[in-house]
Amino acid sequence: MSKEEMFKELSDAVVTCKKDVVIAAVEKAKGEGIPAPEIIEKGLAAGMNEVGVRFERGKLFLPHVMMAAGAMEEGVKLLEADMPKDAVSKKLGVIVNGTVEGDVHDIGKAIVSTMLQSAGFEVHDIGRDVPLQNFIDKIKETNADMVGLSALMTTTLQGQKDVIEMLKENGMRDDVKVMVGGAPATQAWADKIGADCYAENASEAVVKAKELLV
Amino acid sequence: MTTEYKLRMGDGKRIFMTKEQIVADLKEGMADAADLGSIPDLSADEIDKLVDIITMPSRMVGVEQGMEVPVTHDIGTIRIDGDQGNSGVGIPSSRLVGAMMHERAFGADTMELGHIDYSYKPAKPVIAQEMQTMEICQQNMIVPLLYGAMPNMGLYYTPDGPFENPGDLMKAFKIDEARQSMEHSAEHLTRDIVWIMQKMMASGSDGVNFDTIGAAGDGDMYASLHAIEALRKQFPDIYIEAGMAGELMLGMHGELEYDGTTLAGLWPHEQAPLVAKAGANVFGPVVNTNTSKSAAWNLGRAVTFIKAAVEASTLPCHVNMGMGVGGIPMLETPTIDAVSRASKAMVEIAGVDGI
């Protein structure tokens, strides 16, 4: 089997969303002598990307995304021992992600966190209805490169703007990229409040994060 | 200077577009629907007709003579009495008065009695009041009067119901437990809808309106289809309207099937045959409005989806037209310029049987 065929098999395995299928594919790829970083990047991550595409097109849904992410995680665990020492800790960037205060919506933000994590970012999901100061504290604590601010109601959109202002007040704005999202958020809103980017969905969040951080 | 026409964005904002821009947006919206649903594009003539409808100078437009269709209303009984929090106009009046105003003053062809909480589950503890109101309305009205509510399966999850919230379970990667919770909730929802409609049919209801099937995902649709099936079996002459919540059946469960078809991921033209199979009389397809796109984009997309649904459906299709659906902007009180244009397009191009 060629490397390309093996990568396709790994990718397809993730799209099945089944842990045992992914583990079998990873074991097979290891047996073929493919380096662990390539198995992850060109096989598993490519599969997760395809899951994201199918999710956005309404072909796969939340449980599938969760199962695929879980299956990929199991696959990656099998490869940890084979990863080059410097690669284990090498991440594309550190992102703090959460839903702003007053807003209890969680699922969309959780999908974005899962997709960012699967794409290679270190993600700190600090939950929903998060007091705005907690975003600032967590960014400081993790030395984050980006903050993701989710709001699902017009009444809580203001929280996104407030966090940007707080970043400025703390002298952190130049070091932290700001991504906003959620049903009422738009590119126009992002422009108005001075966010670095707006992502309409989880796949776009990954693309935008890569554009800004990689 | 190029002539510009008044349109709206999907959020209702007034915009001005040239004919070329309108055509481009119509085609882009159409292509989006065709791509997502794997359905045919509109013809060049149909695009031309859409352009004509959008660019008509009148503030309000109507269908051509002879193309009139039945119009029915959901929750209309409380649209008069309800305040803005309930999409109403806040004029103190009973539900009977609301229903009769729609019948005798507004020209509604069928009407629905709905409770202010407007889901089946909260109608259970007030069933005696609902039965009495239905009886009084039926004694005073001529048009078919249905009982209507939202299946709203979310009310069966914690903190509102007995089953653990699948959202919380999913976050903990307890996928199987989340699915079981949905399956249990679906059983209870089916049982509650059937029980409520047994009572309402005993009180003279002409039938039932399922308003926003699938709002809580595929489990919601699964429960609703089984309720339709059970009601058709118990009441062979019951009039059943099955209205959807959105264009795409969200797979919160992901694996539920009806009649061998996986419910997750179905578009309107794929939902229609299952609704017919379950035993409904009327299918109410929905296409959601994108607030970041123009009315032209949204209308091109909505008409493409609904035309395919009409062609695939063996039942009459009464398309959902209102705030945020059917190419109409997302406004609490949608503007007449947008509502009348979108409605005309649905009747004359998509070929819907009613609204």
Interface residues (C-beta under 8 A of the other chain):
Chain A: R57 G58 K59 L60 F61 L62 P63 H64 M66 M67 G70 D106 I107 A110 T186 Q187 E200
Chain B: L36 G167 M170 K171 F173 I175 A178 R179 L248 L250 G251 M252 H253 G254 A264 G265 W267 T291 S292
